[in-house]
Amino acid sequence: MKTQVCIIGAGPAGLMLGHWLRAEGIDCVVLERVTGDYVLGRIRAGVLETVTVDLMARLGLDDRLKAEGMVHDGFNLADGDRLIRIDIAELTGRHVVVYGQTELTRDLMAASEPRGLEVIYEAANVALHEIESDAPHVTYEKDGRTHRVDCRIIVGCDGFHGPSRQAIPASAGTAYEKVYPFGWLGILADVPPCNHELIYANHPRGFALASMRSAERSRYYVDVPLTEKLEDWPDERIWDELAIRLGPQAAAHIVRGPSIEKSIAPLRSFVFAPMRHGSLLLCGDAAHIVPPTGAKGLNLAASDVIYAAQALTAFFTHGDHDAIAGYSDKALKRVWKSERFSWSLTKLMHRFPEDGAFERAMQVAELDYIASSRAAQTSIAENYAGLPV
């Protein structure tokens, strides 16, 4: 097979990029290791920045998002009995939209065949070759045969553990990483949310988050040591812990119900730079991971897609090699700002094992400042709603 762009990974980043390129008349194919049903079975976040909502609108795939997405004008930081509301709409004139990543992916997948975007699922043992040349190729196995895709550009949208970043020589990049000493234990249940906006809570027993996927489906988290096991957390224990950590205002409105999904996700901050090597570009989790505290993962992938799509369009339609060369620097500027925000919010809202009385006093002082300062709230609101692309 020959094409102009081979995209590895059919998550949101790979599919958004594929749809953009096809709309520009650029040939591309998407390779995905697992089945489409498996992709849709992944439970992920669902707070969309303006950049992601606008991207779906540009692709003409936002009908369901507009009909079913929950527009949020703000969110809350809780510290004991105190609830600090960050009014995004009033402070920035913008908002965020709660729409599950699974649903966004479903919209992208459903439009692929009608729009001529070829997606090859169950492409096993994907390998990248000659990425430092102008004629790279990708091999994969399917139905007992080895297949080859010849292309001009490869874009790795295959996540933290995918083969794309691994294909870059260690000497050609730098990995920046911070692993946090806890994970998020999440529970998904078909119950109404306890609050109409998200609540991030800092409590002596640990962090908690009240979120939602819809008006009838809630997503809650508590942080736990990485040594914890799911079997030690029956539903009732999680609900009890949430009621304590979220504070009395939220606890009064928690509706309990059986979990439909539970998991423990480790937290890390990670950036690989540069995000381009030869004829390979990296997008999304293949290049960077953020703690979920700032709701940046999917949105950073969307901004990567915009930068990559613009660069690829300029390259293939105008022969602009500088656009490809400049992709990494442009993307990384936004990546690092988002990493900073997610890291700082994680530090503010979590109790770290090594922290003592001084660190706790600093958290209290910072929350006091945020509660009383419009400037501080504006900075948080700008970052939460998403910095410009």
C-alpha atoms as one frame of an Amber mdcrd trajectory, in Angstrom:
protein
   0.000   0.000   0.000   1.166   3.535  -0.776  -0.138   6.684   0.842   1.067
  10.151   1.803   0.589   9.861   5.571   0.471   6.746   7.729  -1.177   7.434
  11.091  -0.535   4.926  13.859  -3.330   4.767  16.435  -7.094   5.161  16.000
  -7.840   6.985  19.216  -9.191  10.539  19.103  -5.890  12.073  17.957  -5.355
   9.670  15.063  -8.941   9.900  13.869  -9.155  13.688  14.164  -5.945  14.049
  12.182  -7.136  11.551   9.584 -10.411  13.401   9.063  -8.624  16.747   8.726
  -6.160  15.386   6.145  -8.863  13.702   4.096 -10.809  16.977   4.036  -7.682
  18.635   2.616  -7.362  15.954  -0.065  -4.304  14.340   1.509  -4.134  10.549
   1.295  -3.746   8.768   4.616  -4.390   5.478   6.341  -4.835   4.782  10.065
  -3.480   1.627  11.714  -4.878   0.445  15.048  -3.569  -2.480  17.099  -6.907
  -3.502  18.659 -10.527  -3.742  17.524 -12.869  -0.804  17.209 -14.997  -2.186
  20.029 -11.953  -2.286  22.293 -11.146   1.330  21.480 -14.687   2.331  22.418
 -14.438   0.333  25.625 -11.716   2.585  27.017 -13.062   4.820  29.772 -11.444
   8.239  29.556 -12.020  11.834  30.555 -14.598  14.109  29.033 -13.944  17.784
  29.798 -13.401  19.491  26.444 -11.638  22.801  26.009 -12.734  25.314  23.402
  -9.920  24.123  21.119 -11.319  20.572  21.023 -14.927  21.677  20.571 -13.866
  24.011  17.751 -11.859  21.238  16.099 -14.867  18.908  16.046 -16.919  21.755
  14.565 -14.283  22.339  11.877 -14.478  18.650  10.989 -18.282  18.879  10.809
 -18.615  16.148  13.446 -20.108  18.094  16.334 -23.843  17.416  15.932 -24.060
  15.028  18.884 -21.583  17.056  20.876 -23.800  20.137  20.546 -26.957  18.163
  21.328 -25.660  16.098  24.257 -22.602  17.942  25.591 -23.031  19.651  28.958
 -21.828  23.252  28.871 -20.059  24.231  32.108 -19.394  27.860  32.932 -17.190
  27.029  35.916 -15.791  24.448  38.316 -15.005  24.221  42.025 -12.066  23.751
  44.365 -13.045  22.338  47.760 -10.982  22.490  50.943 -12.881  21.090  53.912
 -16.148  22.995  54.223 -15.001  25.697  51.791 -16.092  25.626  48.129 -14.245
  28.018  45.819 -16.019  28.454  42.473 -13.934  29.417  39.454 -16.336  31.254
  37.130 -14.787  30.510  33.738 -17.501  32.283  31.749 -17.385  35.502  33.751
 -13.581  35.594  33.939 -12.743  34.581  30.360 -15.932  34.714  28.299 -15.525
  31.011  27.518 -16.662  27.662  28.916 -15.848  23.960  28.812 -18.067  21.141
  27.592 -18.480  17.786  29.324 -18.730  15.130  26.616 -17.167  11.718  27.140
 -14.067  10.837  25.157 -15.754   7.564  24.267 -18.612   9.462  22.624 -16.248
  11.772  20.769 -14.343   8.738  19.492 -17.613   7.111  18.471 -18.479  10.174
  16.366 -15.085  10.077  14.665 -15.297   6.336  14.011 -18.826   6.479  12.606
 -17.802   9.091  10.035 -14.619   7.333   8.889 -16.038   5.011   6.245 -18.560
   7.507   4.796 -15.788  10.094   4.442 -13.269   7.741   2.909 -10.907   7.553
   5.869  -9.363   4.082   5.829  -8.858   2.628   9.293  -7.274  -0.809   9.612
  -8.073  -2.410  12.956  -6.272  -5.394  14.508  -3.002  -4.374  12.863  -0.558
  -6.327  15.031   3.186  -5.875  15.550   3.340  -2.442  13.928   6.936  -1.415
  13.183   8.369   1.800  11.765  11.242   1.757   9.269  13.578   4.327   7.703
  12.046   7.205   9.662  15.146   9.363   9.100  14.667   9.156   5.324  12.204
  10.798   2.933  10.681   7.387   2.183   9.722   5.736   5.472   7.468   2.715
   5.664   5.435   0.846   8.241   4.889  -2.885   8.527   2.136  -4.712  10.389
   0.592  -8.163  10.610  -3.031  -9.011   9.928  -4.824 -12.217   8.967  -1.592
 -14.178   9.120   0.231 -11.940   6.634   2.776  -9.141   6.881   1.692  -5.913
   5.194   3.695  -2.815   4.248   2.634   0.820   3.993   4.939   3.138   2.056
   4.437   6.810   2.813   6.111  10.211   3.058   5.216  11.027   6.676   4.384
   8.834   9.686   2.388  10.298  12.557   2.472   8.400  15.851  -0.813   8.774
  17.756  -0.381   5.432  19.476  -0.109   6.401  23.119   2.557   6.146  25.768
   3.316   2.449  25.153   3.043   2.468  21.347   5.890   1.748  18.912   6.215
   5.252  17.419   8.206   6.987  20.148  10.206   3.777  20.681  11.382   4.031
  17.069  13.265   7.261  17.819  16.889   6.667  18.898  17.409   7.452  22.574
  20.175   9.890  21.643  17.786  11.913  19.481  15.460  13.107  22.241  15.004
  13.782  25.916  12.328  12.295  28.166  11.159  14.436  31.090   9.172  12.488
  33.671   7.693  12.772  37.130   5.900   9.765  38.613   3.454  10.610  41.393
   3.208   8.466  44.543  -0.501   7.751  44.118  -3.126   6.781  41.595  -6.737
   7.743  40.981  -9.314   5.126  41.901 -12.264   5.846  39.643 -15.846   4.669
  39.780 -18.403   5.118  36.994 -22.075   4.740  37.890 -25.432   5.471  36.320
 -26.495   7.991  38.942 -27.030  11.760  38.666 -24.022  13.932  39.585 -23.838
  15.411  43.081 -23.175  18.851  41.610 -23.858  20.500  38.264 -20.148  21.406
  37.937 -16.940  19.519  38.729 -15.544  19.594  42.260 -11.821  19.054  42.955
 -11.396  18.424  46.688  -8.374  18.601  49.004  -9.072  16.689  52.219  -6.863
  15.349  55.034  -7.741  11.816  53.871  -6.738  12.636  50.294  -7.930  14.054
  47.011 -11.376  13.490  45.482 -13.085  14.557  42.268 -16.786  14.700  41.482
 -17.315  14.622  37.730 -19.874  13.351  35.250 -20.383  12.016  31.751 -24.021
  13.068  31.448 -26.967  14.124  33.580 -27.507  10.442  34.431 -23.944   9.111
  34.564 -21.361  10.164  37.165 -17.621   9.685  37.371 -15.908   9.977  40.755
 -12.287   9.594  41.849 -10.296   9.324  45.056  -6.522   9.180  45.197  -5.000
   6.033  46.718  -1.456   4.703  47.232  -0.112   2.768  44.274  -0.028  -0.339
  46.466  -3.837  -0.430  46.732  -5.807  -3.164  44.956  -9.246  -2.844  43.374
 -10.611  -5.846  45.236 -10.058  -3.986  48.505 -12.403  -1.221  47.374 -16.011
  -2.434  47.149 -18.491   0.157  45.945 -19.726   1.086  49.413 -16.225   1.857
  50.623 -15.677   4.202  47.673 -19.009   5.977  48.232 -18.225   6.369  51.934
 -14.815   7.824  51.167 -16.230  10.218  48.584 -18.813  11.498  51.052 -16.032
  12.344  53.502 -13.525  13.868  51.098 -15.889  15.944  48.963 -17.261  17.800
  51.962 -20.756  18.200  53.402 -22.248  20.266  50.572 -21.462  17.632  47.944
 -22.065  14.664  50.255 -25.650  15.781  50.835 -26.369  15.300  47.132 -24.420
  12.119  46.363 -26.648   9.419  44.884 -25.138   5.975  45.327 -25.427   3.164
  42.848 -23.614   0.073  41.565 -20.420   0.712  39.641 -20.342  -0.070  35.936
 -16.558   0.408  35.814 -13.772   0.728  38.370 -10.058   1.198  37.826  -6.904
   2.611  39.375  -4.885   4.887  37.089  -1.316   5.862  38.052  -0.426   9.538
  37.678   2.628  10.854  35.855   3.881  13.933  34.074   5.851  13.077  30.933
   7.191  14.969  27.924   9.347  13.671  25.095  11.143  16.318  23.099  11.407
  16.913  20.252   8.046  15.697  18.955   9.489  15.166  15.476  12.330  13.009
  14.238  12.973  12.860  10.506   9.733  11.869   8.803   7.993  10.950  12.073
   5.735  13.271  14.055   4.352  12.438  17.502   0.894  13.508  18.698  -0.939
  13.104  21.989   0.086  10.549  24.593   2.877   9.265  22.370   4.694  12.504
  23.192   3.314  13.616  26.545   1.256  12.576  29.548  -0.365  14.941  32.035
  -1.983  14.155  35.381  -5.753  14.175  34.878  -6.136  16.911  37.505  -6.225
  19.667  34.890  -8.335  17.799  32.281  -5.657  18.336  29.634  -4.905  14.922
  28.098  -7.430  14.801  25.265  -7.271  18.557  24.760  -3.498  18.548  24.342
  -3.901  15.789  21.758  -6.378  18.010  19.901  -3.962  20.943  19.817  -1.187
  18.625  18.578  -3.534  17.531  15.802  -4.165  21.130  14.784  -0.449  21.940
  14.622   0.339  18.685  12.794  -2.535  19.056  10.329  -1.547  22.622   9.498
   2.069  21.590   8.996   1.172  18.584   6.839  -1.260  20.601   4.731   1.383
  23.258   4.093   3.924  20.555   3.272   1.813  18.552   0.840   0.000  21.451
  -0.849   2.804  24.047  -0.948   5.991  22.034  -0.450   6.658  23.919   2.784
   9.360  21.901   4.552   9.707  24.570   7.235   6.173  23.799   8.424   7.159
  20.226   9.248  10.433  21.371  10.799   8.592  23.839  13.046   5.889  21.452
  14.263   7.647  20.286  17.408   8.642  23.702  18.736   5.148  25.053  18.187
   3.422  22.087  19.830   5.817  21.897  22.771   5.191  25.506  23.809   1.574
  24.640  24.528   2.451  21.234  25.949   4.752  22.684  28.598   2.221  25.321
  29.645  -0.406  22.608  30.079   2.059  20.398  31.941   2.761  23.297  34.313
  -0.940  23.851  35.004  -1.693  20.155  35.576   1.359  19.758  37.827   0.528
  22.852  39.874  -3.120  21.865  40.344  -2.021  18.357  41.340   0.382  19.809
  43.919  -2.327  22.112  45.251  -5.092  19.536  45.646  -3.235  16.394  46.764
  -1.515  15.472  50.030   1.898  14.057  49.167   3.395  11.426  51.533   6.552
  13.472  52.063   4.677  16.706  52.825   4.534  18.063  56.341   2.919  20.954
  58.163   4.738  23.568  56.089   3.532  22.173  52.750  -0.016  21.961  54.064
   0.175  25.578  55.258   1.291  26.565  51.740  -1.732  24.812  50.238  -4.065
  26.637  52.616  -2.391  29.968  51.835  -2.666  29.345  48.096  -6.345  28.401
  48.348  -6.973  31.486  50.498  -5.307  33.607  47.840  -7.336  32.002  45.052
 -10.553  32.491  47.002  -9.892  36.226  47.429  -8.088  37.148  44.203  -9.786
  37.737  40.872  -6.371  37.701  39.197  -5.602  34.232  40.580  -9.013  32.928
  39.556  -8.588  34.413  36.067  -5.254  32.647  35.620  -6.807  29.321  36.648
  -9.858  29.882  34.439  -7.714  30.749  31.398  -5.660  27.597  31.776  -8.624
  25.351  32.532 -10.641  26.581  29.539  -7.543  26.172  27.375  -4.773  28.441
  26.178  -4.846  29.690  22.555  -3.536  27.469  19.777
